[in-house]
Amino acid sequence: MDRKIIEALNVFAERLWEKIKNTFVSAEDLNNAAGIPIATEDKVGVVKGGDNVGIRKDGMMYVDGVNEINSITNIMIDDICK
């Protein structure tokens, strides 16, 4: 894998870890379509983002707040990795 891609992924992973490192909870199977135990407002699981980030019962991630998540396209990723 290209060194710039690896560096970008490492930076992303470090930033994500700083946001979620204290939010892990024990797993509980929700019988969702993906078969992955997740955390929602009602049940705990292995995925939880924090006070303003979470996962709904249907498995969809959500963010409360403005400008909390920035989207990126494949073209933008390609430009970063040149």
N, C-alpha and C positions, 0 to 999 in steps of 0.2 A: 504494500500500500504506500502511496506517496507520503513523504515525510510531512508535508504541509497539512495533508488531510489528518494524519495521526496527531499532529500538534493541535489542530483545530478541535478534534474530538476530545483530546485530553483537557483542553481549556474548558470546553463545554461540560465535560464530566466533573471537573473540579468545581465549577460554579454551581452545577446542579447539586452536587454532594453538599456544599456549604448551605444550600437552602433546605435540604431535606434530611440531613444527617441525624437530627434529633426527633424525627417524626415517624420512625419505624414502629410498627405495632405487630402483634402476633397474628399469624395467619388464621383465617376462618373462611371456609369454602362458602361462596355465595351462589353456587350453581349457575354462574353466568354462562353465556354462550361460548365464551373463549375458554372456559374451564380454569381460569386463573383466579386465585383468591385476591380480591381487591378490597380497598377500604372505601366506605361511603359514609354518609352522615349517620346511617343506622347501624352499620356493621364494620368491624375492623378487619383488616386484611394485611397483605404484604406491601401494598402501595398506598402511600399517602403523601401529599405534597406539602402540606402546611395549612396555616389558617385561611389563606385565600386561594389555595389550589387544592383540588380534590377530584374524586371520581364519582360520578353518579351511579345509581343502581344498574343502569344499562351498560356501564363500562366506559362511558364517555367522560373524558377529562374536561374540567372547567376551571376558569380563573375568574375570581371576583376582583374587579379593579380595572383601571385604564392603563394601557401601555405596560402591562405586566409581562406579556409575551410578545416577542417579535417574530414574524414569519420570515422564512428564508426560502428562496427558490433554488432549484438545481443549478440554474444559470449563475446565481450569486455564489453558490458553493464552488462551482467551477472557476469563477473569477478569483475567489479567495485562494484557491489551490494552484493557481498558475505560477 
